[in-house]
Amino acid sequence: MDLFIGHTSRKHDDIEITVPRAAFGEVAAALPEYEWDVVGGGMVWSYADVADQPELHQTWLRDISTGSYHLDVFREPHAGDQWICRRDPSITLPYAELIEIGDAGIPYVIPEVTLLFKAKAHRPKDNSDFARVIPLLPDHRITRLAEWLGRVHPGHEWLAAL
């Protein structure tokens, strides 16, 4: 969200990245001195034990010596160069549209997709992110977010604001 806004808008507790599920091996290979754990439903598993379970997508990078986690990687479904929303597979985008590049040259997922996923947790920081980003989005992207929210989270309070 901050890459879209162009500045740091609040404190962040972690770093999250998203990769096509099939490309996760490249990320893991680039960080061989760490271990990977998969999390979901309040549980933690070794990546090696559950890597083939598509419903488990959140993957944490763990420092072997300290046990500290440093990176949160979401392994997302895709079909070739097309991202598929894990919460509603009818929502898809080509990666060329899903990913934008910030002023510093850092790629990020477009805000309407990030907000779609943030809508589930509905935490105060998510509401703040929503309030900061919506005024910066063009109408066609707000319309798209509203349509997606209506499908994935019918009746969500953000819909009234959109």
C-alpha positions as CSV (number, residue, x, y, z in Angstrom):
1,M,0.0,0.0,0.0
2,D,2.8,2.4,0.9
3,L,4.5,1.7,-2.4
4,F,1.3,2.8,-4.2
5,I,0.9,5.9,-1.9
6,G,4.6,6.8,-2.4
7,H,5.6,7.1,1.3
8,T,5.4,5.2,4.5
9,S,2.0,5.8,6.0
10,R,2.3,3.6,9.2
11,K,4.5,1.2,11.0
12,H,4.7,-2.3,9.5
13,D,5.4,-5.4,11.5
14,D,6.6,-7.6,8.6
15,I,7.5,-7.8,4.9
16,E,5.0,-9.6,2.7
17,I,5.6,-10.7,-0.9
18,T,3.4,-12.6,-3.3
19,V,4.7,-15.1,-5.9
20,P,3.0,-17.5,-8.3
21,R,2.9,-20.8,-6.5
22,A,5.0,-22.5,-9.2
23,A,7.8,-19.9,-8.7
24,F,8.2,-20.3,-5.0
25,G,11.1,-22.7,-5.5
26,E,13.1,-19.8,-7.0
27,V,12.5,-17.7,-3.8
28,A,13.5,-20.7,-1.6
29,A,16.6,-21.4,-3.6
30,A,17.7,-17.8,-3.3
31,L,17.6,-18.1,0.5
32,P,19.2,-21.5,1.3
33,E,20.4,-20.6,4.8
34,Y,16.8,-20.3,6.1
35,E,14.0,-22.7,6.7
36,W,10.4,-22.3,5.5
37,D,7.2,-22.9,7.5
38,V,3.7,-22.9,6.2
39,V,0.9,-21.4,8.4
40,G,-2.8,-21.5,8.4
41,G,-5.7,-21.9,10.8
42,G,-3.4,-21.2,13.8
43,M,-1.1,-24.1,12.8
44,V,2.5,-24.1,11.7
45,W,4.0,-26.9,9.5
46,S,7.4,-27.5,7.8
47,Y,7.1,-26.4,4.2
48,A,8.5,-29.8,3.1
49,D,5.5,-31.5,4.8
50,V,2.7,-29.5,3.3
51,A,4.1,-27.9,0.1
52,D,1.7,-29.7,-2.1
53,Q,-1.5,-28.5,-0.3
54,P,-2.9,-25.6,-2.3
55,E,-5.2,-24.4,0.4
56,L,-2.1,-23.6,2.5
57,H,-0.5,-20.6,0.9
58,Q,1.1,-18.5,3.6
59,T,4.8,-19.3,3.9
60,W,7.2,-17.8,6.5
61,L,11.0,-17.6,6.2
62,R,12.6,-18.6,9.5
63,D,16.2,-18.0,10.7
64,I,17.5,-21.4,11.8
65,S,19.7,-20.0,14.5
66,T,17.3,-17.6,16.2
67,G,13.9,-19.0,15.2
68,S,12.8,-15.5,14.1
69,Y,10.6,-15.0,11.1
70,H,11.8,-12.4,8.5
71,L,9.5,-12.7,5.5
72,D,6.0,-13.7,4.7
73,V,5.5,-15.2,1.2
74,F,2.1,-15.8,-0.2
75,R,2.2,-18.6,-2.8
76,E,-0.7,-17.7,-5.1
77,P,-2.6,-19.8,-7.7
78,H,-2.0,-18.9,-11.3
79,A,-2.4,-20.2,-14.9
80,G,0.7,-19.2,-16.8
81,D,0.9,-15.4,-16.7
82,Q,-2.6,-15.1,-15.2
83,W,-3.1,-14.6,-11.4
84,I,-6.1,-16.4,-10.0
85,C,-7.7,-15.1,-6.8
86,R,-7.6,-17.9,-4.2
87,R,-10.8,-16.7,-2.6
88,D,-12.8,-16.6,-5.8
89,P,-11.2,-18.2,-8.9
90,S,-13.5,-16.3,-11.2
91,I,-11.4,-13.2,-10.3
92,T,-8.2,-13.2,-12.5
93,L,-5.8,-10.7,-13.8
94,P,-2.7,-10.9,-16.1
95,Y,0.4,-10.3,-14.0
96,A,1.1,-7.3,-16.3
97,E,-2.0,-5.7,-14.7
98,L,-1.7,-7.2,-11.2
99,I,1.8,-5.7,-10.6
100,E,2.8,-2.1,-10.7
101,I,6.3,-0.6,-10.1
102,G,6.8,2.0,-7.4
103,D,9.0,5.1,-7.7
104,A,12.0,3.3,-6.2
105,G,11.6,0.5,-8.8
106,I,10.0,-1.9,-6.3
107,P,7.1,-4.0,-7.7
108,Y,3.9,-4.3,-5.7
109,V,0.4,-5.8,-6.1
110,I,-2.2,-3.3,-7.1
111,P,-4.1,-1.8,-4.1
112,E,-7.5,-3.1,-5.1
113,V,-6.2,-6.7,-4.8
114,T,-4.5,-5.9,-1.5
115,L,-7.7,-4.4,-0.1
116,L,-9.7,-7.3,-1.3
117,F,-7.6,-9.6,0.9
118,K,-7.4,-7.1,3.8
119,A,-11.2,-6.9,3.9
120,K,-11.4,-10.4,5.4
121,A,-9.5,-9.5,8.6
122,H,-11.1,-6.0,8.9
123,R,-8.5,-4.7,11.5
124,P,-8.1,-1.0,12.3
125,K,-4.9,-0.8,10.2
126,D,-6.8,-2.3,7.3
127,N,-9.6,0.3,7.6
128,S,-6.8,3.0,7.7
129,D,-5.2,1.6,4.6
130,F,-8.6,1.6,2.9
131,A,-9.2,5.3,3.9
132,R,-5.8,6.4,2.6
133,V,-5.9,4.5,-0.7
134,I,-9.4,4.9,-2.0
135,P,-9.1,8.7,-2.7
136,L,-6.0,7.9,-4.9
137,L,-7.7,5.3,-7.0
138,P,-9.3,6.2,-10.3
139,D,-13.1,5.4,-10.6
140,H,-12.6,2.3,-12.8
141,R,-10.4,0.7,-10.1
142,I,-12.8,1.6,-7.3
143,T,-15.6,0.0,-9.4
144,R,-13.5,-3.1,-9.8
145,L,-12.8,-3.3,-6.1
146,A,-16.5,-2.9,-5.3
147,E,-17.5,-5.7,-7.7
148,W,-14.8,-8.0,-6.2
149,L,-15.8,-7.2,-2.6
150,G,-19.4,-7.8,-3.4
151,R,-18.5,-11.3,-4.6
152,V,-16.0,-12.3,-2.0
153,H,-17.3,-10.3,1.1
154,P,-21.0,-9.5,0.4
155,G,-22.3,-6.9,2.7
156,H,-18.9,-5.7,3.7
157,E,-19.0,-2.2,5.2
158,W,-16.4,-0.8,2.7
159,L,-19.0,-1.4,-0.1
160,A,-21.1,1.6,1.2
161,A,-18.0,3.8,1.1
162,L,-17.3,2.7,-2.5
